[in-house]
């Protein structure tokens, strides 16, 4: 997910703002931002799963899969 967010930022032209002498710093901040967005999305999905009337084992399996994706 993090890499997908970085690609979206590049596609939107956002990376143009980081082409100066501080490009490495910009890329570092862009990657940090992408990780925060991805983590927020995973947490939102986990909350939706917890609030949906699925069986507890299904909820646990889906939440575990979401957590594993965040570790990749």
N, C-alpha and C positions, 0 to 999 in steps of 0.2 A: 504494500500500500504506500509506503514511504516513497519508493521510486516512482510510483504512478503520480503522486502529488507533485514531485519535482518535475516530471515530464509535463504535467498540466501547467505548472508555473512557467516553464520554458515556452510551451505552446502559446501561452497568453501574452508573451512578450515581457513578463516580469523580470526575466534574467537580464534584459537589456540594462537594467538599473545597476547591475553588478559588474559591468564590463570595464570599469576604471581600475585604478591601482589597488583598490580594496576588494577585488573580485574574489579572492580566496575567502576573505571574511564574509562576504555576501553569501557565497555558496555554503559556508558553514552554518550561517543563520537560516538559510533556506532549508537545509537538511534538518536542522533542529525544529523548525516550524513544521515541516512535513511529518516528523515523528510525533509531535504533539497533536496534530490533526488526526493522524492514524490512531493514536491511543484514545483520543476523545470519541472517535467513531466506534472503536471496539467497545468502549465502556457503554456507549449509547445502545449498541446492539445487545449487549449483555443485559441491560436494564429492560429492554423490550422483551427479551426471552423470559426473564424472570416474571414479567407482568402478564405474560400470555399463558392461558390455561393449558399448557402442555403437561405431560407427566413429568415428575421430578427427575427421573433418570434421563429423559430426553433433554430437559433443560441443562442438566449437568454435563451431558455429552456435548451439546452445542457450545456451552460456555467454555468447556475445556478446549474445543477446537478453535474458538476465537482466541483464547489465551495463547495457544501454540502458534497461531499465525503471527501474533505479536512478537514472538521470540525468534521468528525466522529472519 
